[in-house]
């Protein structure tokens, strides 16, 4: 239809930009410059007689600084150590922005999945979450680093499993387009509520039967995490016989199965969003399945759904069995997990004593091509951003892991300096922000520098 160019110099970084572009005709000689005008701006191409129309977009430009391959070796190994897990747990408490929390959760999930395994990450985060919660009725209700991370991880490793379980059901509901409305106030003329109730019951029973039968196919990495959650819940609230079930169902149903039933396109279960009638059917199914997962029946708040209570009561024991099964370490009969089994993991070696280098010791490394540099760069960025808050909340003199974290950041700052020395034509570099250390020799590809970081100066030799 047409084309336009986006000029990054016209876009403010890190904030949404509301822009309007003039579509120009396609050109074999290359794209014609098309102007972008924001609020109050004027487009010089508005009078272009060849314009194919206007396109309005909201764009956000983000620039990530990623150091060369090998720069994040120590960070990658550090994350696999107990000190690394303590750092992750500490970051969970200092991150306040919801956007930063999602960004960091995604980075931690991919970094651990490529390394020591995400089970190690979530054991630490679930320990923190449960130990800091006093009432089991509100466990995992908030959007913490742990809950957001496990939400992302279920989608990462469970997409094939989810598709196997729900895709045929969603396709059936899309194709049938039959009403399951049970609220008398929302019935269309000529509809019979009794028939709709029977149809809704049939759909709910069908989907829960499919879910229950899939227990042994749940990815083994998720099962290990759910097992750890149930163990922690039983230890803290041994008298509460429902808490261990609601904690697991809050993830696998509320954030996974039921979320996918409500929004199948977002989970790649359907090519398009459902129409109003299909959406209503899926909502009623998801609401009923979620109540079953919560082990509760419908009450006066939703009287039109109380007709589903007989189905709920007859399936509650099966729901408990399902939740117990996916919270066991029994090997799956058939694996539908894309990872972590598919990844080569770094095996932890013995950590020697003596500073950060001694801490990471001889921990083997994955090949550079397998190290998630982009995600590690994201973690680095958030550590720098929250460094002051982290050290004031967890003083290095009291928390040894914080000392190692700061040493890791120092090493990354040194890597930045090496890159600057090798690329800058001027020798006037600012190293005042670097940690104070003894003079050291840094060998570069083409030259060698004698650094004296105490006086923030260096000489080329």
NUSEKE-373252 format. One record per atom (N, C-alpha, C, CB): z negated, x, y. Coordinates in steps of 0.001 Angstrom, whole numbers, plus 500000, padded with zeros to 6 digits. Glycine has a CB too. Layout:
N
ZXY
...
END
This chain:
461
500000500833498791
500000500000500000
500000500864501253
498783499060500009
499111501831501295
499010502679502463
498030503800502204
498592501872503684
497839504642503211
496944505775503038
496248506078504353
497710507010502531
495152506812504248
494429507247505433
493702508536505097
493437506154505930
493304509250506129
492549510481505956
491139510291506487
493245511659506668
490206510961505827
488820510974506287
488531512365506834
487821510593505130
488187512445508105
487862513726508733
486339513877508762
488466513819510182
485848514852508020
484405515008507885
483732515298509220
484093516115506902
484464515902510149
483857516200511453
483518514920512221
484801517076512289
484122513809511841
483855512539512526
482727511755511863
485117511687512560
482177512283510774
481165511551510022
479810512235510180
481555511452508529
478809511479510571
477457512008510681
476872512161509277
476562511081511562
476347513341508950
475836513563507592
474525512830507333
475642515045507349
474338512457506060
473084511906505544
472724510517506073
471979512840505864
473606509857506798
473336508489507270
474586507642507038
472925508477508795
474436506332506841
475613505471506675
476453505454507944
475189504040506303
477764505559507783
478710505518508897
479623504307508720
479544506841508980
479590503400509670
480453502219509639
481753502558510358
479752500980510297
482842502721509605
484098503211510172
485259502279509856
484402504608509652
486253502287510759
487475501512510546
488659502473510545
487649500406511644
489497502354509514
490642503245509360
491944502465509494
490588503966508003
492940503112510110
494283502559510207
495077503010508979
494987503007511534
495582502063508214
496374502406507037
497802502756507466
496377501234506012
498238503943507095
499590504395507406
500468504278506171
499579505848507929
501779504145506338
502684504054505174
502620505329504346
504143503792505629
502788505220503035
502820506423502196
503968507330502615
502956506047500705
503717508641502578
504737509608502976
504861510676501915
504404510239504340
506092510952501511
506317511984500502
506035513368501054
507742511917499982
506053513490502372
505814514794502989
504334515088503147
506492514866504338
503518514113502748
502075514309502888
501488513187503706
501758515668503536
500160513046503703
499525511938504404
499627512073505910
498083511835504004
499971510947506557
499949510920508016
498501510814508472
500802509737508577
498140511536509517
496766511426510009
496469509987510415
496533512381511200
495380509478509918
494946508132510290
493596508260510969
494870507178509042
493407507534512003
492203507713512802
491083506855512275
492468507386514260
489876507334512481
488680506578512142
487915506316513420
487800507333511104
487507505102513611
486742504790514808
485446504122514406
487547503891515767
484365504648514902
483067504054514615
482677503113515729
481998505132514427
481367502849515802
480874501921516815
481157502468518210
479363501667516632
481877501702518994
482196502107520360
483356503066520456
481011502724520989
483921503473519330
485032504418519362
486364503721519526
485046505250518107
487368504469519903
488708503932520052
489657504705519165
489168503983521518
490504503992518489
491466504650517607
492779504857518325
491684503834516332
493259506104518376
494520506367519049
495707505799518293
494701507845519241
495502505352517068
496628504844516275
496703503328516265
496529505348514856
495917502667517111
495880501214517076
497225500601517408
494838500701518030
498038501312518140
499330500755518530
500450501177517588
499668501175519940
500069501826516489
501068502300515534
501808501117514927
500410503151514428
503124501054515196
503906499911514706
504082499948513200
505269499879515375
503888501111512587
504030501238511147
502735500986510390
504544502597510813
501713500571511107
500416500359510460
500499499304509364
499373499949511494
499846499564508252
499774498619507144
498496497788507192
499861499358505819
497793497851508296
496553497101508427
495364498022508617
496338496224507214
494184497421508659
492944498162508869
492072498106507618
492178497602510082
491285499140507444
490334499197506333
488981499605506898
490809500199505216
487995498772506641
486647499066507138
485766499519505976
486028497820507844
485142500674506154
484321501256505100
482988501722505680
485058502430504416
481960501656504847
480690502295505172
480580503535504302
479469501322504951
480586504714504927
480587505982504215
479307506755504501
481812506814504603
478845507471503490
477714508382503663
478119509746503126
476430507848502939
478044510739503972
478459512089503602
477221512943503335
479338512725504715
477174513500502129
476060514360501745
476607515717501324
475224513719500598
475995516756501813
476411518110501462
475323518768500630
476714518947502732
475680519208499422
474745519897498536
475039521388498549
474830519338497096
474011522170498728
474143523626498666
473724524068497271
473278524336499775
474656524625496513
474393525050495143
474661526546495039
475267524252494125
473661527277494608
473801528720494476
474694529069493279
472418529379494327
475243530277493240
476147530667492156
475465530630490783
476693532063492417
476297530636489737
475802530597488365
474805531728488128
476970530693487365
473710531396487494
472682532385487203
471520532346488174
473279533746487206
471710531749489350
470646531738490354
469454530887489933
471186531234491671
469708529875489101
468644528952488732
468074529235487340
469159527535488794
468365530423486798
467862530753485459
466356530595485344
468243532168485097
465639531205486290
464178531166486213
463643529749486386
463571532080487270
464240528980487282
463790527599487461
464009526790486183
464530526940488641
465161526995485556
465489526256484344
464474526542483237
466903526610483872
464089527816483087
463106528169482078
461702527706482476
463116529673481844
461414527774483772
460091527367484268
459815525892483965
459987527619485785
460828525046484093
460640523619483846
460177523345482415
461933522866484123
460550524207481465
460206523988480070
458769524369479733
461140524759479200
458096525028480652
456742525501480408
455711524477480882
456514526845481105
454478524554480373
453432523622480837
453257523640482346
452109523953480178
453389524827482957
453279524919484416
454378524119485111
453341526383484862
455556524081484494
456647523301485060
456366521818485024
457925523590484332
455788521349483921
455423519935483816
454368519569484855
454908519615482404
453419520464485083
452398520201486103
453032520087487482
451333521310486102
454041520917487740
454749520829489018
455451519483489156
455769521973489150
456091519012488092
456774517717488123
455772516606488422
457497517445486780
454627516628487751
453601515605487974
453093515636489405
452437515795487006
452964516835489960
452519516955491352
453558516388492309
452232518421491700
454842516649492037
455896516122492894
455912514597492876
457253516666492459
455518514016491755
455458512551491668
454516511969492707
455016512117490271
453471512731493048
452493512238494010
452831512505495460
451189512829493718
453728513441495727
454020513790497123
455326513184497626
454076515293497274
456177512708496716
457433512077497139
457136510661497610
458482512067495979
457479510348498845
457175509026499400
458405508146499563
456497509177500732
459559508751499816
460786507985500034
461345507464498716
461836508844500747
461723506187498693
462305505594497491
463617506274497126
462528504095497689
464429506607498131
465708507275497888
465490508667497302
466523507370499189
464506509393497842
464197510718497308
463669510630495884
463179511426498198
462901509577495608
462335509414494267
463433509215493229
461363508227494238
464429508406493565
465552508182492644
466348509472492475
466473507039493160
466591510162493585
467354511407493569
466676512450492682
467521511950494995
465367512601492860
464616513605492109
464454513201490647
463245513826492744
464245511921490386
464121511447489007
465392511740488221
463816509940488979
466534511481488824
467811511756488171
467973513249487883
468971511257489041
467578514082488841
467702515533488665
466789516039487554
467379516257489975
465550515555487508
464626515973486462
465119515516485083
463219515414486739
465596514282484984
466061513754483700
467188514606483137
466527512302483853
468192514894483954
469339515675483468
468957517126483188
470481515628484486
468048517684483980
467644519074483765
466857519225482474
466814519575484943
465923518324482234
465144518412481000
465987518054479784
463926517498481077
466889517125479933
467736516753478805
468633517911478387
468585515532479155
469036518721479349
469867519885479039
469043521058478527
470649520310480266
467733520990478712
466882522103478327
465917521765477210
466120522582479506
464650521652477552
463605521489476542
463562520081475962
462261521830477137
464243519143476569
464238517772476074
463456516853476985
463664517718474678
463987515665477212
463351514730478148
462038514182477613
464291513581478456
461823514241476291
460553513762475755
459387514523476371
460527513899474228
459564515823476559
458515516641477164
458236516190478596
458911518128477143
459296515886479338
459146515398480715
458350514108480753
460517515183481363
458721513153479902
458092511836479980
456703511797479357
458965510816479310
456407512707478459
455024512794477992
454101513118479160
454885513861476881
454520514074479998
453714514436481150
453625513324482176
454267515664481792
454750512694482484
454754511635483509
454037510378483036
456188511286483903
454153510035481744
453441508862481236
451935509119481192
453957508485479836
451532510355480854
450107510715480918
449573510453482319
449890512204480528
450307510927483322
449887510759484709
449798509284485081
450852511482485649
450812508519484715
450873507103485091
449725506301484473
452215506503484663
449501506498483192
448478505708482487
447074506126482907
448634505860480965
446849507424483061
445519507901483449
445134507489484862
445456509402483332
446125507200485698
445834506802487085
445818505283487263
446862507415488030
445968504531486175
445969503067486237
444683502520485636
447197502484485499
444019501636486354
442760501070485874
442952499744485150
441808500880487029
443944498975485538
444159497646484959
445426497661484099
444268496565486078
445320497419482793
446509497453481933
447535496382482265
446099497306480502
447134495357482992
448064494274483332
449089494706484369
447299493067483845
448826495805485072
449771496254486100
450407497592485727
449065496373487455
450266498002484469
450811499291484060
452330499307484190
450400499612482620
452873500362484761
454310500579484949
454975499517485822
454994500618483609
454211498871486686
454800497847487561
455519498458488759
453721496891488049
455073499621489221
455666500216490410
456874501084490090
454637501034491140
457569501498491139
458722502393490996
458283503833491260
459872501983491969
457547504390490304
457103505774490417
458196506706489903
455785505996489637
457945508001490000
458902508975489468
459054508794487959
458450510420489793
457949508458487282
457994508266485840
458761507025485422
456609508194485300
458471505883486052
459153504641485675
460624504687486052
458482503436486340
460930505254487225
462330505351487630
463079506320486730
462441505792489095
462415507411486371
463051508377485496
463356507814484117
462185509587485364
462408507067483535
462644506493482209
463696505395482268
461342505940481625
463738504674483370
464797503685483581
466163504359483512
464618502971484940
466326505475484214
467589506213484204
467872506812482830
467566507318485260
466822507293482176
467005507948480881
467445506953479808
465713508640480452
466913505743479848
467341504725478872
468833504453478994
466551503414479069
469338504421480221
470773504206480425
471574505418479974
471068503900481901
470993506616480159
471694507840479797
471882507956478288
470939509050480321
470807507751477534
470891507969476083
471106506685475296
469637508643475594
470927505533475964
470975504272475230
472178503399475498
469782503505475528
473171503903476229
474310503048476585
475105502613475358
475229503777477558
475302503507474393
476044503149473184
475255502135472361
476348504406472341
473971502356472242
473086501422471526
473097500056472198
471642501972471467
472996500031473510
472996498766474252
474304498011474039
472772499022475752
475414498718474107
476713498085473906
476830497514472495
477841499088474166
476346498253471517
476392497784470127
475613496478469971
475824498858469174
474468496389470633
473589495230470473
474074494022471288
472164495596470888
474462494238472530
474675493109473443
476122492791473794
473953493365474684
477036493738473664
478416493482474104
479050492272473411
479271494709473851
478934492114472084
479524490930471443
478910489630471947
479358491017469935
477603489624472179
476933488422472678
477417488065474077
475415488618472683
477500489061474955
477959488814476324
479397488299476324
477854490099477171
480247488886475510
481640488426475422
481716486969474967
482438489319474456
480860486601474033
480825485220473537
480442484243474639
479843485097472372
479401484583475405
478950483694476482
480021483580477557
477629484206477096
480675484698477892
481755484666478881
482886483747478416
482295486089479137
483213483803477118
484358483047476594
484051481565476449
484785483610475251
482840481226476021
482513479826475758
482392478994477028
481227479742474981
481762479569478044
481585478883479334
480960477497479183
482926478758480040
480015477377478256
479336476093478035
477989476093478745
479148475818476517
477677474984479367
476442474875480129
475225474861479202
476464473613480994
474195475568479631
472901475556478940
471797475113479901
472578476959478356
472192474398480942
471231473982481959
470187473023481364
471962473313483142
468915473355481542
467835472526481009
466972471940482123
466968473340480055
467302472263483365
466567471698484508
467231470378484888
466544472695485736
466542469247484712
467138467934485002
467664467806486423
466127466853484756
467084468544487362
467505468431488758
468815469165489029
466420468970489670
469291469985488074
470505470751488284
471631470375487326
470204472205488153
471460469286486588
472491468861485644
473711468307486369
471933467812484684
474872468603485842
476105468015486349
476238466592485794
477344468889485960
477002465721486486
477202464361485978
477779464368484561
478130463579486914
477177463583483688
477662463494482308
477014464474481357
479126463703482281
476252465452481863
475594466422480980
474382465792480309
475172467680481768
474125466204479077
472960465746478331
472034466924478114
473369465104476976
470813466793478622
469880467901478571
469545468296477135
468615467545479319
469519467320476216
469180467628474828
470212468582474207
469090466330474003
471470468353474481
472518469228473945
472427470624474564
473913468620474204
472121470662475851
471992471954476521
470803472753475976
471840471750478032
469704472051475704
468526472709475131
468873473312473772
467350471709474993
469560472534472934
469952473030471608
470876474245471726
470648471914470803
471785474209472709
472710475316472894
471965476565473380
473818474928473890
471022476385474305
470243477514474810
469392478116473695
469349477073475985
468769477261472889
467956477766471781
468804478583470809
467277476603471039
470017478096470538
470887478806469606
471255480191470155
472162477983469331
471546480273471458
471917481550472063
470743482526472084
472432481329473480
469561482016472449
468389482895472504
468044483408471115
467181482157473114
468056482521470128
467739482953468762
468765483968468259
467685481742467813
470015483759468629
471076484679468211
470852486070468787
472447484147468641
470538486157470077
470403487468470698
469126488177470246
470415487330472215
468032487438470060
466810488113469605
466945488552468147
465586487185469768
467649487795467339
467899488235465963
468660489558465956
468688487159465182
469681489658466813
470480490890466890
469629492061467363
471681490698467833
468792491821468367
467917492881468877
466930493324467801
467157492402470133
466300492377467128
465310492726466107
465941493537464976
464659491459465542
467137493181464583
467802493890463487
468238495304463883
469011493098463019
468267495585465179
468751496886465652
467642497926465783
469438496720466985
466416497591465396
465265498463465655
465483499881465135
464016497877465021
466001500011463913
466192501340463324
467328502117463962
466447501215461852
468098501474464838
469202502152465509
468825502624466916
470403501229465583
467620502289467351
467166502727468680
467163504251468727
465743502163469007
467703504870469786
467746506334469880
466394506976469618
468244506750471246
466401508028468827
465155508668468405
464370509235469583
465451509773467409
465053509689470625
464344510226471788
463553509132472505
465335510881472760
464119507921472588
463381506801473182
462199506418472311
464302505589473383
462385506441471004
461305506077470088
460134507048470230
461812506059468632
460430508322470414
459364509309470586
458574509042471874
459953510735470608
459275508657472937
458607508356474206
457764507098474076
459637508190475340
458304506049473454
457552504806473281
456322505022472396
458453503718472676
456459505875471386
455325506191470527
454210506846471333
455759507105469376
454581507767472213
453585508439473048
452912507440473986
454238509578473859
453681506520474537
453109505496475432
452093504647474679
454226504593476025
452447504166473491
451515503344472720
450251504113472359
452187502833471455
450383505386472033
449231506207471703
448281506308472890
449677507598471262
448835506550474093
448008506652475292
447339505323475634
448849507126476468
448079504228475485
447529502898475783
446382502575474832
448630501815475681
446567502829473533
445515502548472543
444262503373472810
446027502828471125
444482504591473303
443348505467473583
442558504995474801
443828506895473798
443260504509475835
442567504113477064
442032502689477005
443497504252478246
442790501789476370
442359500384476302
442367499904474847
443281499480477177
441488500430474005
441507500073472580
441180498606472319
440531500937471828
440497497968473251
440101496565473051
441204495582473431
438853496260473860
442238496050474115
443330495172474566
444466495225473551
443840495589475986
444632494146472779
445627494155471707
447042493861472194
445246493153470657
447198493501473479
448528493217474021
449096494350474873
448479491961474840
448219495207475379
448646496228476345
449702497162475764
447447497043476813
449543497573474495
450508498509473920
451884497885473762
450018499006472576
451928496551473630
453216495872473516
453855495653474885
453046494536472800
453058495221475855
453610494954477185
454079496244477859
452564494252478065
453414497373477567
453831498650478162
455222499045477693
452830499759477815
455491498891476391
456806499248475851
457855498212476232
456739499389474326
457507496929476136
458486495881476467
458867495914477942
457929494500476108
457954496425478794
458267496549480214
459422497500480470
457052497015480973
459671498406479526
460824499299479631
462017498765478848
460460500693479135
461864498574477561
463012498279476710
463581496891476961
462626498413475261
462757495948477408
463286494606477701
463497494392479200
462336493533477157
462445494545479994
462566494243481427
463628495111482103
461217494442482123
463657496409481784
464561497334482468
465830497641481674
463839498617482763
465941497115480465
467069497490479611
467786496247479082
466589498366478438
467257495612478045
467949494467477443
468125493309478428
467183493985476220
467035492857479028
467119491687479913
467872492000481197
465723491177480251
467719493216481708
468477493608482902
469968493605482605
468035495002483399
470342494025481388
471759494056481009
472300492649480790
471958494897479741
471484491754480259
471920490360480084
472149489704481443
470874489554479268
471279489980482398
471419489403483734
472620489966484488
470157489645484534
472870491262484345
473946491918485099
474821492736484150
473361492830486219
475612492078483311
476370492800482287
477394493790482838
477070491820481413
477973493497483990
478966494421484546
478323495744484956
479669493786485752
477104495691485472
476423496904485909
476081497821484740
475161496547486666
476043497259483536
475733498040482335
476974498253481472
474641497344481516
478146498016482048
479425498224481358
479561497369480106
479582499683480988
478988496167480143
479117495238479018
480200494192479267
477785494547478753
480704494135480483
481750493182480842
482584493768481969
481144491812481258
483876493443482030
484738494011483069
484515493390484444
486180493843482677
483987492157484474
483804491456485744
482427490817485794
484896490390485943
482014490494487020
480773489736487178
480994488309486657
480311489721488677
479963487684486093
480120486317485572
480261485295486695
478927485948484688
480924484173486374
480984483090487352
479627482397487402
482116482075487000
479513481386488263
478211480750488502
477627480131487236
478343479682489575
478459479441486453
477961478769485255
477499479776484197
479044477859484673
478305480800483960
477938481830482973
476714482596483451
479117482806482725
476646482884484747
475500483590485303
474212482804485085
475710483853486790
474282481474485241
473107480637485028
472668480673483557
473399479189485462
473635480629482650
473311480700481224
472640482021480888
474573480521480372
473210483112481385
472634484428481118
471239484553481716
473540485526481672
471028483954482875
469702483995483502
468681483263482659
469748483388484905
469036482098482114
468113481343481274
467811482082479981
468684479965480966
468828482711479414
468616483501478190
467687484674478484
469969484012477619
467968485418479554
467160486588479898
465717486193480202
467768487320481099
465526485094480907
464180484642481249
463386484304479989
464245483421482181
464040483644479023
463359483274477784
463039484510476939
464220482291476976
464007485421476834
463787486644476058
462673487484476693
465098487471475960
462619487539478019
461574488316478687
460195487720478429
461842488386480192
460087486392478436
458809485765478108
458385486101476681
458897484246478287
459347486107475783
459043486480474403
458562487929474343
460282486286473499
459219488814475073
458807490221475099
457422490387475706
459817491055475882
457057489513476647
455726489545477258
454678488856476401
455766488898478622
455123488223475309
454234487487474386
453510486359475099
453208488437473750
454224485653475950
453669484500476661
454646483331476550
453385484845478161
454109482116476721
454945480917476691
455126480404478112
454320479818475782
456074479495478293
456295478877479600
455192477873479878
457681478194479666
454750477827481157
453677476917481536
454148476004482662
452418477702481964
453210475486483413
453526474463484413
454451474962485512
452261473950485030
454503476267485732
455339476810486800
456813476511486565
455129478314486922
457234476487485288
458620476185484937
458629475137483825
459385477478484494
458323473895484172
458156472850483146
459418472567482346
457698471579483791
460592472753482947
461841472455482244
462106473441481106
463009472474483223
461427474613481129
461619475600480069
460538475535478989
461652476984480666
459604474631479130
458548474507478117
459116474062476773
457474473515478583
460322473512476785
460965473120475529
461302474335474672
462232472314475809
461283475534475280
461598476761474550
460360477376473888
462233477774475490
459190476777474117
457955477380473627
457869477446472109
456784476618474151
458429476467471427
458394476515469960
459170477725469443
458975475214469361
460287478021470064
461058479201469680
460273480475469984
462415479221470410
459627480512471147
458849481691471504
457715481934470517
458292481546472910
456967480902470197
455820481050469303
456239481475467904
455043479749469231
457378480988467445
457823481323466087
458375482747465987
458884480333465632
458622483410467125
459202484757467102
458263485848467621
460460484770467915
457043485482467981
456144486479468572
455742487575467592
454902485800469097
455481487222466349
455139488247465367
456324489194465130
454703487592464041
457520488642465130
458709489481464962
458891490428466155
459963488602464788
458547489938467340
458630490787468527
457652491950468422
458351489968469798
456428491689467977
455449492764467812
455937493791466794
454090492192467378
456526493306465711
457054494217464692
458167495091465261
457574493426463484
459034494478466046
460119495233466668
459572496318467584
461042494298467453
458615495967468459
458057496931469404
457307498045468683
457126496227470389
456632497720467585
455959498759466798
456978499679466124
455041498121465737
458085499098465662
459100499892464964
459766500888465900
460155498980464343
460131500453467101
460795501374468030
459799502331468679
461541500590469111
458500502139468372
457479503064468874
456950503951467756
456323502291469521
457737504101466716
457383504980465605
458332506165465588
457427504220464252
457952507197464853
458779508400464783
459719508382463591
457904509629464721
459794507247462901
460693507139461750
462129507401462192
460575505742461084
462849508188461415
464228508518461756
465116507286461681
464761509609460828
466032507190462634
466969506072462657
467909506135461455
467774506072463967
468253504965460911
469225504911459815
470592505366460296
469312503488459233
470917504994461532
472201505390462117
471955505720463570
473287504265461966
472357506882463994
472051507328465349
473048506765466349
472043508850465419
472516506133467400
473358505667468506
472956506396469787
473237504120468689
472311507559469621
471882508354470762
472938509391471112
470541509035470473
473274509470472385
474227510471472844
473542511814473071
474912510004474126
472241511780473255
471462512969473484
470007512578473295
471727513577474903
469044513492473106
469171514927473269
469698515656472040
467861515488473638
469930514923470939
470370515604469729
471690516317469924
470486514624468595
472515515823470830
473837516407471016
473815517679471858
474748515400471655
472655517977472445
472559519167473295
471914520326472542
471756518855474568
472361521550472861
471653522730472373
470492522992473321
472605523980472274
469307523009472760
468147523156473620
467655524600473651
467033522234473157
467064524923474781
466446526252474885
465134526237474109
466204526656476384
464958527173473210
463736527267472436
462719528102473222
464011527888471031
461513527582473328
460500528255474120
460002529511473417
459339527313474404
459934530576474154
459401531812473605
457990532026474098
460284533002473976
457333533079473642
455982533371474087
455998533847475517
455326534409473189
455074533359476309
454996533755477711
454011534897477859
454585532565478604
454509535991478367
453630537133478612
452870536917479901
454431538451478671
451911537728480134
451146537600481363
451742538503482428
449662537941481126
451358538236483676
451792539122484753
452803538509485670
452350540359484193
452365537505486513
453256536945487510
454301536007486938
453930538038488239
455224535626487830
456232534638487441
457169535169486362
457039534210488656
457626536406486512
458509536992485505
457801537073484159
458980538389485944
456489537378484202
455730537410482959
455550536034482373
454389538042483182
455412535051483245
455228533676482781
456433533196481988
454978532744483964
457635533379482541
458815532897481840
459191533822480692
459982532758482804
458686535082480749
458839535997479633
460258536117479138
457972535572478521
460412536018477845
461725536206477219
462316534887476764
461619537158476035
461959533797477455
462496532491477082
464016532534477079
461992531397478043
464675532264475951
466140532341475889
466788531360476845
466628532077474471
467991531692477269
468722530852478198
469919530205477531
469166531657479396
470267529020478013
471534528419477622
472660529135478360
471550526889477923
473887529060477852
475014529617478604
475102528976479979
476334529415477839
475615529742480970
475673529236482335
476392527883482421
476368530249483231
477407527681481583
478179526445481666
477356525237481268
479406526535480792
476224525439480559
475411524315480124
474221524066481038
474931524546478722
473958524955481981
472826524794482882
473222523846484014
472360526170483445
472449522782484238
472812521781485256
472514522261486668
472072520477484998
473381523120487197
473134523731488502
472962522703489614
474264524664488852
473786521648489590
473700520647490667
472328519976490682
474806519581490505
471823519620489499
470518518960489428
469394519925489801
470281518394488021
469505521175489358
468492522164489712
468499522450491212
468718523457488930
469685522431491822
469772522592493277
469073521434493984
471248522682493730
469194520244493421
468514519069493990
466994519240493914
468945517774493246
466492519703492772
465055519948492628
464598520998493634
464718520400491188
465382522067493762
465070523126494730
464968522549496143
466145524239494683
465929521698496514
465952521110497852
464689520277498122
467205520237498023
464271519488497135
463083518642497323
461798519464497313
463017517568496233
461765520554496554
460588521425496582
460422522072497953
460695522507495496
461532522529498535
461471523114499878
461040522064500897
462840523712500273
461600520876500776
461293519793501720
459820519403501681
462155518572501417
459210519458500492
457823519002500327
456858520153500074
457735518009499183
457279521365500409
456467522549500108
455099522499500782
457202523807500541
455060522163502054
453786522135502780
452853521069502217
454028521882504272
453406519899501943
452592518813501395
452076519176500000
453408517503501339
452923519849499236
452554520225497870
451406521232497875
453767520808497126
451510522251498726
450484523295498746
449182522826499389
451001524509499483
449260521845500297
448022521336500906
447293520395499945
448331520603502234
448056519661499128
447446518757498155
446949519507496926
448441517684497738
447703520545496544
447355521340495361
447278522812495764
448400521130494207
446146523238496344
446026524625496830
446291525642495722
444631524861497418
447122526635495990
447456527636494962
446234528342494379
448388528668495544
445159528504495172
443966529190494671
443278528389493564
442984529444495817
443510527090493545
442866526224492544
443812525878491417
442354524946493192
445101525741491734
446091525302490752
447059526448490446
446865524054491270
446873527132489325
447737528284489004
449218527940488935
447317528882487691
449555526729488488
450977526366488399
451634526402489769
451141524970487776
450843526125490822
451396526122492180
451777527544492597
450378525519493186
451001528543492143
451338529935492429
452698530275491837
450259530884491875
452913529866490581
454179530152489916
455341529384490564
454080529802488429
455055528178491025
456099527399491713
456532528102492985
455599525977492041
455561528593493748
455898529298494984
456653530589494687
454630529603495789
456280531273493600
456991532499493227
458432532179492844
456273533213492060
458636531055492186
459992530633491817
460820530360493074
459946529370490917
460211529697494055
460916529425495308
461223530730496047
460079528486496205
460304531694495971
460560532999496590
461789533653495975
459337533922496437
461912533581494657
463060534179493982
464368533526494422
462901534063492467
464347532212494612
465548531513495059
465878531886496502
465367529989494928
464848532085497334
465097532526498705
465713533921498711
463794532514499525
465265534772497771
465844536100497666
467319536013497264
465059536947496654
467640535092496368
469038534890495982
469874534483497187
469145533825494878
469310533625498040
470010533224499260
470284534427500148
469197532178500029
469302535313500238
469457536485501087
470548537410500544
468127537240501203
470559537599499224
471574538454498620
472971537924498932
471365538549497099
473141536612498826
474438536006499132
474800536236500588
474424534501498821
473804536088501467
474065536297502895
474459537729503175
472842535926503724
473764538667502530
474077540079502746
475475540425502270
473066540956502040
475910539757501238
477206540077500644
478371539385501344
477204539700499188
478064538393502176
479136537620502801
479174537762504315
478992536172502444
478033538043504952
478019538124506412
478640539427506897
476589537998506939
479434539351507939
479989540561508542
478960541231509435
481255540235509343
478050540416509990
476999540967510839
475795541339509987
476595539962511941
475066542365510445
473870542770509714
472620542120510275
473723544274509744
472789541291511311
471633540680511952
471242539411511194
471931540361513442
470509539581510139
470101538446509318
468636538126509566
470345538735507823
468313536843509558
466937536409509747
466255536298508389
466881535059510506
465315537178508106
464588537127506843
463110536847507097
464762538444506063
462794536333508288
461396536111508647
460723535063507788
461297535711510084
461530534171507183
460943533114506367
460666533555504941
461848531918506353
461127534767504588
460941535250503226
459489535688503009
461906536416502930
459015535654501772
457652536083501485
457484537580501748
457285535755500034
456296537957502151
456025539365502426
455804540095501112
454795539526503358
456648541067500822
456529541866499616
456734543333499988
457556541408498532
456563544202499017
456865545599499240
458375545784499335
456274546472498118
458803546870499944
460233547156500048
460849547217498662
460478548477500805
462059546748498547
462707546727497241
464189547029497403
462502545365496544
464807547457496300
466239547738496279
466953546539495674
466552549041495475
467969546060496347
468797544980495824
470206545523495650
468780543728496769
470709545450494443
472046545953494162
473060544834494290
472112546578492764
474063545063495086
475110544078495329
476416544564494726
475275543809496839
477392543695494564
478660544102493963
479350545249494683
479578542941493917
479269545282496011
480045546278496745
479191547285497514
480964545586497699
477925547007497651
477101547905498441
475642547751498046
477286547637499941
474803548560498660
473387548518498343
472599548468499642
472968549739497484
471520547689499609
470726547537500821
469275547914500529
470819546088501366
468661548563501497
467225548834501423
466526547789502282
466878550301501900
465738546938501654
465081545858502382
463639546226502685
465140544550501583
463220545955503887
461821546062504245
461407544704504767
461565547197505298
460914543867503859
460625542488504237
459375542374505084
460481541634503009
458545543394505073
457343543338505892
457692543321507377
456431544522505579
458721544071507745
459136544115509147
460362543258509400
459416545542509569
460784542508508373
461921541607508507
463163542325509001
461580540477509443
463450543473508399
464650544216508780
465167544947507555
464360545215509948
466405545440507635
466942546198506519
467959547190507051
467577545264505459
468213548168506223
469211549189506549
470215549277505436
468556550558506789
471495549393505807
472523549550504784
472643551023504408
473887548998505277
472720551314503114
472841552702502665
474117552893501866
471624553108501823
END
